[in-house]
Amino acid sequence: MPIFEYRCKDCGTKFEKIVSNGHSEVVCRHCSSPRVDQLLSVFAVSGASREAAAAEPGPCPCGAPRRGMCGE
């Protein structure tokens, strides 16, 4: 089930709500107003960068004796 972000038009409170279907009525958690705007959410993925992976000790998956030595 997706989590949507909203902002109340009356009191300005920002909040999140899990919506099981796109037709659920959403009201402000602070003032109970039904006047809310759905905000644009950004999908984020976290992972190690190449630099962080190169700094890890041990052999590189490419076969080099150390990480960061690929192609040297």
Chimera marker file (.cmm) of the C-alpha trace (Angstrom):
<marker_set name="trace">
<marker id="1" x="0.000" y="0.000" z="0.000" r="1" g="1" b="0" radius="0.5"/>
<marker id="2" x="1.422" y="3.399" z="-0.921" r="1" g="1" b="0" radius="0.5"/>
<marker id="3" x="2.163" y="6.146" z="1.564" r="1" g="1" b="0" radius="0.5"/>
<marker id="4" x="1.109" y="9.585" z="0.374" r="1" g="1" b="0" radius="0.5"/>
<marker id="5" x="2.137" y="12.966" z="1.753" r="1" g="1" b="0" radius="0.5"/>
<marker id="6" x="-0.414" y="15.730" z="2.276" r="1" g="1" b="0" radius="0.5"/>
<marker id="7" x="-0.596" y="19.363" z="3.440" r="1" g="1" b="0" radius="0.5"/>
<marker id="8" x="-3.703" y="20.818" z="5.044" r="1" g="1" b="0" radius="0.5"/>
<marker id="9" x="-5.007" y="23.942" z="3.280" r="1" g="1" b="0" radius="0.5"/>
<marker id="10" x="-6.510" y="25.244" z="6.519" r="1" g="1" b="0" radius="0.5"/>
<marker id="11" x="-3.782" y="24.801" z="9.153" r="1" g="1" b="0" radius="0.5"/>
<marker id="12" x="-0.710" y="23.999" z="7.011" r="1" g="1" b="0" radius="0.5"/>
<marker id="13" x="0.113" y="20.733" z="8.790" r="1" g="1" b="0" radius="0.5"/>
<marker id="14" x="2.062" y="18.214" z="6.687" r="1" g="1" b="0" radius="0.5"/>
<marker id="15" x="1.334" y="14.533" z="7.256" r="1" g="1" b="0" radius="0.5"/>
<marker id="16" x="1.543" y="11.095" z="5.661" r="1" g="1" b="0" radius="0.5"/>
<marker id="17" x="-1.227" y="8.551" z="5.192" r="1" g="1" b="0" radius="0.5"/>
<marker id="18" x="-1.268" y="4.976" z="3.966" r="1" g="1" b="0" radius="0.5"/>
<marker id="19" x="-3.983" y="4.770" z="1.312" r="1" g="1" b="0" radius="0.5"/>
<marker id="20" x="-5.316" y="1.310" z="0.478" r="1" g="1" b="0" radius="0.5"/>
<marker id="21" x="-7.132" y="2.551" z="-2.619" r="1" g="1" b="0" radius="0.5"/>
<marker id="22" x="-6.987" y="5.843" z="-4.438" r="1" g="1" b="0" radius="0.5"/>
<marker id="23" x="-10.464" y="6.856" z="-3.278" r="1" g="1" b="0" radius="0.5"/>
<marker id="24" x="-10.021" y="7.010" z="0.512" r="1" g="1" b="0" radius="0.5"/>
<marker id="25" x="-11.118" y="10.277" z="2.104" r="1" g="1" b="0" radius="0.5"/>
<marker id="26" x="-8.146" y="12.056" z="3.625" r="1" g="1" b="0" radius="0.5"/>
<marker id="27" x="-8.585" y="14.536" z="6.463" r="1" g="1" b="0" radius="0.5"/>
<marker id="28" x="-5.994" y="16.545" z="8.359" r="1" g="1" b="0" radius="0.5"/>
<marker id="29" x="-4.741" y="14.767" z="11.478" r="1" g="1" b="0" radius="0.5"/>
<marker id="30" x="-4.396" y="18.080" z="13.306" r="1" g="1" b="0" radius="0.5"/>
<marker id="31" x="-7.636" y="19.953" z="12.556" r="1" g="1" b="0" radius="0.5"/>
<marker id="32" x="-9.786" y="17.276" z="10.801" r="1" g="1" b="0" radius="0.5"/>
<marker id="33" x="-10.254" y="19.469" z="7.724" r="1" g="1" b="0" radius="0.5"/>
<marker id="34" x="-10.963" y="17.597" z="4.480" r="1" g="1" b="0" radius="0.5"/>
<marker id="35" x="-9.242" y="20.435" z="2.543" r="1" g="1" b="0" radius="0.5"/>
<marker id="36" x="-5.851" y="18.819" z="1.862" r="1" g="1" b="0" radius="0.5"/>
<marker id="37" x="-3.409" y="18.836" z="-1.050" r="1" g="1" b="0" radius="0.5"/>
<marker id="38" x="-1.445" y="15.747" z="-2.006" r="1" g="1" b="0" radius="0.5"/>
<marker id="39" x="2.251" y="16.609" z="-2.176" r="1" g="1" b="0" radius="0.5"/>
<marker id="40" x="4.764" y="15.358" z="-4.689" r="1" g="1" b="0" radius="0.5"/>
<marker id="41" x="6.841" y="12.641" z="-3.041" r="1" g="1" b="0" radius="0.5"/>
<marker id="42" x="10.359" y="11.711" z="-4.030" r="1" g="1" b="0" radius="0.5"/>
<marker id="43" x="11.348" y="8.070" z="-4.219" r="1" g="1" b="0" radius="0.5"/>
<marker id="44" x="14.759" y="7.508" z="-2.628" r="1" g="1" b="0" radius="0.5"/>
<marker id="45" x="17.109" y="4.555" z="-2.715" r="1" g="1" b="0" radius="0.5"/>
<marker id="46" x="20.151" y="4.293" z="-0.516" r="1" g="1" b="0" radius="0.5"/>
<marker id="47" x="23.278" y="2.460" z="-1.522" r="1" g="1" b="0" radius="0.5"/>
<marker id="48" x="27.044" y="2.609" z="-1.435" r="1" g="1" b="0" radius="0.5"/>
<marker id="49" x="28.817" y="4.770" z="-3.973" r="1" g="1" b="0" radius="0.5"/>
<marker id="50" x="31.736" y="3.501" z="-6.061" r="1" g="1" b="0" radius="0.5"/>
<marker id="51" x="34.114" y="5.505" z="-3.871" r="1" g="1" b="0" radius="0.5"/>
<marker id="52" x="32.711" y="3.926" z="-0.700" r="1" g="1" b="0" radius="0.5"/>
<marker id="53" x="32.939" y="0.462" z="-2.234" r="1" g="1" b="0" radius="0.5"/>
<marker id="54" x="36.538" y="1.146" z="-3.321" r="1" g="1" b="0" radius="0.5"/>
<marker id="55" x="37.476" y="2.037" z="0.257" r="1" g="1" b="0" radius="0.5"/>
<marker id="56" x="36.294" y="-1.326" z="1.615" r="1" g="1" b="0" radius="0.5"/>
<marker id="57" x="39.102" y="-3.727" z="2.523" r="1" g="1" b="0" radius="0.5"/>
<marker id="58" x="39.560" y="-7.056" z="0.816" r="1" g="1" b="0" radius="0.5"/>
<marker id="59" x="39.729" y="-8.325" z="-2.740" r="1" g="1" b="0" radius="0.5"/>
<marker id="60" x="37.738" y="-6.612" z="-5.449" r="1" g="1" b="0" radius="0.5"/>
<marker id="61" x="34.973" y="-8.602" z="-7.188" r="1" g="1" b="0" radius="0.5"/>
<marker id="62" x="36.818" y="-7.978" z="-10.486" r="1" g="1" b="0" radius="0.5"/>
<marker id="63" x="39.765" y="-10.063" z="-9.242" r="1" g="1" b="0" radius="0.5"/>
<marker id="64" x="42.152" y="-7.239" z="-8.286" r="1" g="1" b="0" radius="0.5"/>
<marker id="65" x="43.975" y="-7.833" z="-4.976" r="1" g="1" b="0" radius="0.5"/>
<marker id="66" x="42.371" y="-4.733" z="-3.383" r="1" g="1" b="0" radius="0.5"/>
<marker id="67" x="39.225" y="-2.749" z="-4.017" r="1" g="1" b="0" radius="0.5"/>
<marker id="68" x="40.009" y="0.381" z="-6.046" r="1" g="1" b="0" radius="0.5"/>
<marker id="69" x="42.777" y="-1.301" z="-8.033" r="1" g="1" b="0" radius="0.5"/>
<marker id="70" x="40.566" y="-2.263" z="-10.975" r="1" g="1" b="0" radius="0.5"/>
<marker id="71" x="42.434" y="-1.802" z="-14.241" r="1" g="1" b="0" radius="0.5"/>
<marker id="72" x="45.680" y="-0.695" z="-12.574" r="1" g="1" b="0" radius="0.5"/>
<link id1="1" id2="2" r="1" g="1" b="0" radius="0.2"/>
<link id1="2" id2="3" r="1" g="1" b="0" radius="0.2"/>
<link id1="3" id2="4" r="1" g="1" b="0" radius="0.2"/>
<link id1="4" id2="5" r="1" g="1" b="0" radius="0.2"/>
<link id1="5" id2="6" r="1" g="1" b="0" radius="0.2"/>
<link id1="6" id2="7" r="1" g="1" b="0" radius="0.2"/>
<link id1="7" id2="8" r="1" g="1" b="0" radius="0.2"/>
<link id1="8" id2="9" r="1" g="1" b="0" radius="0.2"/>
<link id1="9" id2="10" r="1" g="1" b="0" radius="0.2"/>
<link id1="10" id2="11" r="1" g="1" b="0" radius="0.2"/>
<link id1="11" id2="12" r="1" g="1" b="0" radius="0.2"/>
<link id1="12" id2="13" r="1" g="1" b="0" radius="0.2"/>
<link id1="13" id2="14" r="1" g="1" b="0" radius="0.2"/>
<link id1="14" id2="15" r="1" g="1" b="0" radius="0.2"/>
<link id1="15" id2="16" r="1" g="1" b="0" radius="0.2"/>
<link id1="16" id2="17" r="1" g="1" b="0" radius="0.2"/>
<link id1="17" id2="18" r="1" g="1" b="0" radius="0.2"/>
<link id1="18" id2="19" r="1" g="1" b="0" radius="0.2"/>
<link id1="19" id2="20" r="1" g="1" b="0" radius="0.2"/>
<link id1="20" id2="21" r="1" g="1" b="0" radius="0.2"/>
<link id1="21" id2="22" r="1" g="1" b="0" radius="0.2"/>
<link id1="22" id2="23" r="1" g="1" b="0" radius="0.2"/>
<link id1="23" id2="24" r="1" g="1" b="0" radius="0.2"/>
<link id1="24" id2="25" r="1" g="1" b="0" radius="0.2"/>
<link id1="25" id2="26" r="1" g="1" b="0" radius="0.2"/>
<link id1="26" id2="27" r="1" g="1" b="0" radius="0.2"/>
<link id1="27" id2="28" r="1" g="1" b="0" radius="0.2"/>
<link id1="28" id2="29" r="1" g="1" b="0" radius="0.2"/>
<link id1="29" id2="30" r="1" g="1" b="0" radius="0.2"/>
<link id1="30" id2="31" r="1" g="1" b="0" radius="0.2"/>
<link id1="31" id2="32" r="1" g="1" b="0" radius="0.2"/>
<link id1="32" id2="33" r="1" g="1" b="0" radius="0.2"/>
<link id1="33" id2="34" r="1" g="1" b="0" radius="0.2"/>
<link id1="34" id2="35" r="1" g="1" b="0" radius="0.2"/>
<link id1="35" id2="36" r="1" g="1" b="0" radius="0.2"/>
<link id1="36" id2="37" r="1" g="1" b="0" radius="0.2"/>
<link id1="37" id2="38" r="1" g="1" b="0" radius="0.2"/>
<link id1="38" id2="39" r="1" g="1" b="0" radius="0.2"/>
<link id1="39" id2="40" r="1" g="1" b="0" radius="0.2"/>
<link id1="40" id2="41" r="1" g="1" b="0" radius="0.2"/>
<link id1="41" id2="42" r="1" g="1" b="0" radius="0.2"/>
<link id1="42" id2="43" r="1" g="1" b="0" radius="0.2"/>
<link id1="43" id2="44" r="1" g="1" b="0" radius="0.2"/>
<link id1="44" id2="45" r="1" g="1" b="0" radius="0.2"/>
<link id1="45" id2="46" r="1" g="1" b="0" radius="0.2"/>
<link id1="46" id2="47" r="1" g="1" b="0" radius="0.2"/>
<link id1="47" id2="48" r="1" g="1" b="0" radius="0.2"/>
<link id1="48" id2="49" r="1" g="1" b="0" radius="0.2"/>
<link id1="49" id2="50" r="1" g="1" b="0" radius="0.2"/>
<link id1="50" id2="51" r="1" g="1" b="0" radius="0.2"/>
<link id1="51" id2="52" r="1" g="1" b="0" radius="0.2"/>
<link id1="52" id2="53" r="1" g="1" b="0" radius="0.2"/>
<link id1="53" id2="54" r="1" g="1" b="0" radius="0.2"/>
<link id1="54" id2="55" r="1" g="1" b="0" radius="0.2"/>
<link id1="55" id2="56" r="1" g="1" b="0" radius="0.2"/>
<link id1="56" id2="57" r="1" g="1" b="0" radius="0.2"/>
<link id1="57" id2="58" r="1" g="1" b="0" radius="0.2"/>
<link id1="58" id2="59" r="1" g="1" b="0" radius="0.2"/>
<link id1="59" id2="60" r="1" g="1" b="0" radius="0.2"/>
<link id1="60" id2="61" r="1" g="1" b="0" radius="0.2"/>
<link id1="61" id2="62" r="1" g="1" b="0" radius="0.2"/>
<link id1="62" id2="63" r="1" g="1" b="0" radius="0.2"/>
<link id1="63" id2="64" r="1" g="1" b="0" radius="0.2"/>
<link id1="64" id2="65" r="1" g="1" b="0" radius="0.2"/>
<link id1="65" id2="66" r="1" g="1" b="0" radius="0.2"/>
<link id1="66" id2="67" r="1" g="1" b="0" radius="0.2"/>
<link id1="67" id2="68" r="1" g="1" b="0" radius="0.2"/>
<link id1="68" id2="69" r="1" g="1" b="0" radius="0.2"/>
<link id1="69" id2="70" r="1" g="1" b="0" radius="0.2"/>
<link id1="70" id2="71" r="1" g="1" b="0" radius="0.2"/>
<link id1="71" id2="72" r="1" g="1" b="0" radius="0.2"/>
</marker_set>
